[in-house]
């Protein structure tokens, strides 16, 4: 039965990555943590986080490739975020190992639901003065990139999210990118952060590879395929449609998992 949940979790993760640049952990960690008994132990949420991060590597890479094909990426306005986020991943991973299973798992459940609400309430977010793609960063943009890059980077390692949703908000609302360019840029960054954070998790807890290789293989494979299909879809429809679909999926998923965790168990 757990293999079915692996596939469902990976499908949700891949769709979220391709549609809105969400980290695989946004969907995968709550499902594995709540619905798979073998992930309910002391290190369960930490192992689920590592698997989600590893699944993010190919999923984000294939999504980035799709968005590049449609010319929806802007690294000139995202390079500072990339540098800051990558530099803080390892620190976040070390902190996560010390935080404990209850803190990490509960935070992921609530985060999933809240992200879904955000997409439903504000499916399109961008600032009034939209700069041209590839334009230079202003001093304000640099300050925003430094602050959020460092904080998102730590969260990437700690919670196991690639920071996709948070990067999406920063890139659109604060740095003025359109939705699709923001998704393409954030998934490019997530490819590297997921690689660094997953390796950090597995170095800290080597048993993840030895004991969870089957879950890792299933989740990574399904996530990659689902990311490719959903990214192709996202580049052909409006940003508003993508955000609304993502919001509905995350709210329903998060609400059900929270109910199971806190009301039925």
Buried (B, 14 or more C-beta within 10 A) or exposed (E): EBEEBBBBBBBBBBBBBBBBBBBBBBBBBBBBBBBBEEBBEEBBBBBBBBBBBBBBBBBBBBBBBBBEEBEBBBEEBBBBBBBBBBBBBBBBBBBBBEBEBEBBBBBBBEBBBEBBBBBBEEBBBBEEEEBEBEEEBEEEBEEBBBEBBBBBBBBBBBBBBBBBBBBBBBBBBBBBBBBBBBBBBBBBBBBBBBBBBBBBBBEBBEEBEEBBEEBBBBBBBBBBBBBBBBBBBBBEEEBEBBBBBBBEBBBEBBBBBBEBBEEEE
